[in-house]
Every structure is written in C-alpha cells, then in structure tokens.
Amino acid sequence: MRSAPELKAAGFNSLIAVLRGMVSAPAFEDFVTALPPACAALIRQPPLAVSWISLEDTAPLHPVAFDRLFAREPAKMCELGRLQLRADMTGIYRLAIRIASPAYMAERSSKIYAMYTRGSGTLRTVVDQPGRIEILVEDRPFASSALYHYMRGTMLGVFELTGVKRVSVTIVEGGGNSPRCLFRIIWS
C-alpha cells in the first residue's frame, strides 16, 4: 500500500516565515483566510518541525499565494523559493555549499528531497555537464505552476550559494499541473 504524500513540517514552517516577511500583515491574513481550513490551521498553529504533514493539506499554499499575493507573476514565486532556501542555509550549511560543486549540490538535492518528502515523487539529475545541469521532478502529486516556479527559486538559491555566476533556472518540459517537470540550470 502506497503511503499518502507528506512533507516535513520544518520546510512548510520556514516557507510561511519567509512568505510572511514578503507581504504586509493585512495581505498575509487575507491570504490565510482564502486557504482551505486544513492549510490555514497549519499556519495558525504551526506543527513541530519534525512532524510529517499531509501534502494534500499544504498543496493549496503555492497556488493561492501565486494568485492572491503575487498576481500570478512567476518571478515573485521564484523569489519566494530563493529567499526561503537562503534563509534555511545558514552557518555551516552555507559554508559547505560554498565549497561544493554545482554537480554535487544537484546530486545532494535528490537526497534532500527524499529526506523531506514521502510519497511525493522523485527529484533527480538527468544531465550533468559543465555549465549545465538538468533536474527532473517526476510523479509529484498536487503539482501546480506555482509550485514549479517556487522550486525554480530554490534551485536558483542553491546554485547562487555555490558561487557560480549568472545562474538561470528554466522549465524546459512539463510543469503546469503535470506531475513531471524538467528544470535546466545554466551558469558561467
């Protein structure tokens, strides 16, 4: 029997903290009110960071933020992911990323995704060339264009922290509401 898709509460709580800092208090409260009750409850009473929470309950967060807070601007959703990644990677983690190669960080991303999600598909590197990496997300439940733009931002944040210059992360295949999305990361 396949388990219901879940994610670690630590990432969800961190996302909420960054999102709260990006918008005004009234806009944030209107956003929370627009969410389904289960998702809003997770924001109003954050779960312990080590808890596993239902992906079904948290999935509305990305599309509702995209619509209500960011006027469906992909760059703003991407910036949310970038800022969250940078906020989460502090101290020794930031130093470790700084000395890691982009290829190593792409490979680690697969393992980190598997540690922080259950039953939520896979993330893996499918192309690893100098100056170019492609990462494929497959079988992602509750996918949305908002989620994938947010993921672009997290990838952008990781690669920026490695010290490479002129990083670009694009969706080259899939995306939208598809459970599959191929990201291309290029840099110099």
Buried (B, 14 or more C-beta within 10 A) or exposed (E): EEEEBBBBBBBBBBBBEBBBEBBEEEEBEEBBEBBEEEBBBBBEEBBEEEBBBBBBBBBBBBBBBBEBBBEEEBEBBBBBBBBBBBBBBEEEEEEBBEEBEBBBBBBBBBEBBBEBBBEBBEBBBEEBEEEEBBBBBBEBBBBBBBBBBBBBBBBBBBBBBBEBEEBEBEBEEBBEEBEBBBBBBBBE
